[in-house]
Amino acid sequence: MQINDEYIVKIEKFSNLGTGIAKIDGQVVFVENACPEDEVKIKITKVNKNYASAKIIEIKTPSQYRVKPFCPMQKVCGACQMQFIDYEYQLQLKKQIVEDAMRTIGHIETPVNDVIASPDIKNYRQKIQYPVSQKKEGRIVAGYFKPQTHEIVNIKYCPIQPEICDDIIEFIREKALEFNITGFNEKKHTGDLRHVVIRCSADNGKCLVTLVVNATKSAPTLPHRRGNKLQDKLNNFAKAIFENFEQVTGVCVNFNSKKTNVILGQNTECICGNDFVEEKIIDKIFKIGADTFFQINPKSAENIFKYVKKEISKIENPTVLDAYAGIATFGIVVSDVAEKVVSVEENKASIEKAKEVLKANNINNIELFAQDTTKYLESVKRKFDITILDPPRKGCTKEALDEVLKHMRIRHSEAINEENLRSAQNDKTAKKSHSSKIIYVSCNPATLARDLKYLTEHGAKIESIQPFDMFCHTYHIETVAIIAL
């Protein structure tokens, strides 16, 4: 098999990275934009020792699950890898992705539940991050990177995000040069505007706009400085955006002059309005800033929060550890079914946002700690009935899992002693004791499977695995696992 070779193949499966899988003489071939059961003519684009990659030249016989994408940019943009597949079948494929990870990485045989669908499959994405650049002829472009490149696809309409985002981005494209603000040149590391980040509220439709600029914050109050041409231009541009869109509650500037793929720099300043939007989950109000981690699909996230809250409510007045807490979203949502919640997050800015949310919701049974989860667990003596783990894509460290297991074992022993004492006293009215549990919320089936394998090898038992569709039309999947001793 060589590059540019052509074959006719049947797509057998779907990979965890959103490509179809075929086999040629026993060798795996990953095929872009392919659906299981497609019969396609392909051209080989890459050959490695263990696999090859290919693109479709012609669809000979389409799969029964293949549908017409509702976005004309689907193939070019690359953000919605599965949009050409029937949505109900997408859910089946995502379940298979989780099952494959559990089996091959975790060696776990616990059944995976059917995926819980997203309430909305269009206009669901409440956060966008568009890179910005400038063409040689001077035109500003903004959109997503073309797959496997750093070439920006100029997106003027995206049906998976609120329409107001398209309008704001178009205004920025058209007006930036009028304010003498240039687009970023990644190769030369020149130009002003690197990214536009928009955070919308599914609850009230309001938006927070953040302009990420190729500059360094040099003084504490950007709006009041004079004499710096870029800063003055940004002030004026931010005000124009704020004044032209009633839905925009605030415009911020984020400073990022580093040669990095990281979108946001460490410093953000609000130029106009508020530096947050409000989002509602169940009955709680959250303030979300430019750099606040919060789920991009709040309605689907609400399904997850309800699921976790229901699990916690099975225990009477539990103490809950909310680890990798962000702005303490899980802790806040479950606070009214818990006796005490401790939310731990190493990002201090997120903890400060969480304090505001606690005050706004009049919540008094949550303690906040700006600390690494492992270090916190090493330092405390208190034990928790429920530990919620919501780590980033890389999952948990072994050290963190070891600490959680240690606390679980101690709580388990305490529960047995409590039960034995009550039995000896023939106290049938006392609260029934229980073992400690972990609720592991993951956005990456591979690292979840790895961590579940470690937990089960060290005495834990998986009770259930429940996937949720948070990122419709992509191969990404959110999963909640319930673990006990």
C-alpha positions, 0 to 999 in steps of 0.5 A: 500500500502506497500514497495515492493508491486507490481502493474500494472499501466497506467502512466497518466501524467508527474511530474514537477520533471521528473517522471511519475504519476500513481494512485492506489486506488486514491493515487498518485504514482511517477514512475521513468523512466516512460512515459505517456501512458506506461503500466508498472509493478511497485514495491513500493519503498517509501510510504508517507501519500499523495503519494508513489514512485515506480520503473519499473520492467517491461514495459508491453505496451510502450507508443507511445512516448517512444524511445531508449535513445541515451546514454547507461548511461541514466538510471544510470546517471540520468542527462537526465531524459527524454531522453527515450521520443520522443523530440517533446513530451518532449516539450509538457510535458514541456509546461504542466509543466509550465501550471500546475505551473501557474494553481495550484500555480499562479491561472493564466489562461493566455495561455502558448505558445508552447515551443520553441525547442533548436537548438541542442539536442546533444552536447549542454551543454557547461558547466560540473561540475564533482565531483571527488573521488577515489576508494579503489583500487586507481582508480580516478573516475569522473562523475555525482552523481547517482540519490538520492545518492552521489555515482559517476557514472564514465562517460566516454562518454556524448553525450549532451556535447562537445566531448573535455570534455570527452577527458579532463576528461579522461586525468585527471582520468588517469594522476592525480595519476602520479602527486600525486593528489588524489581524494576527499573522501566526508565522510572523507573530505580528498583528493585533487581534489573535482571537475572538471569544464569545460566551453566551447564556442559554438562559437569557441570550446575553453575550460576553465578548473577549478580544484576545490581542497580541500585546502585554498588559503593562498597567492595571487599568487599560480603559484609563490609559492614554498615549498607547495607540493600540490601547486607545484603538481597542477601547474605541473598538470595544465600545463600538461592539458594546453599543451596536449589540443590545445582547452584549453585556460586556467587552473585555480585552485579553493579553496574549503575546506569547508564541503559543497555541493557548488561546487566552493569556493570564490577564484580562481587563473589562472595557465596557459593561460587565466581565461576565454573563449569567447562566442558569443551571437547574435553579442556580445562577452562575456568573461566567467570565472570559476565562471561566471553565463552564460547559458549552452546552448548558442544557445537556450539562443540566442533564448531567447535574441532575443525574449527579444530584440524584445519585447524591440524594440517595444518601441522607445529608452527605458530606461531598468533596467537589474536586477539580471544581472550576467555579464549583458548579457541581458543588453549588448544584448539589449543595441543597441535598448535602450537609456540607460541600468542599470545593477544591480548585487550584485556579484562584480566579475560578474560586473568586468567581465561585464566591460571587456565585455562592453569595448570589445564590445565598448558599452557606454550606460550601467551603472553597479552597484554591488548592491542588486536589492531591495536596488538599487531600493529603492535608485534611483529616475529614472524610467524605461520603461522596467525591466528585472528580471532574478533571481536565481531559488528561484525567487524574494523577495516580497520586490523586486517585491514591488519596481518594481511595485512602479516604474512601477506605477510612470512610468505609471502615467508619461506616461498618463500625457505625452499622455494627454499633447500631446493630448492637444497640438495636437502634432501627431508627438511626440513620443507616450508614454507607460506604463512600463513593466516587462520581467521576465526570469525564470528557475523555473516554480514554483517560476515564478508562485508564483511571477506572482501571487503576481504581478497580485494580486497587479495590474499587467497584464500578457501579455504572457508566452513563454517557451524555451527548454534550458536543453534538455532531462531534466525536466528543462524549461526556461520561459519568461513572459511579464507583464504590468500594 
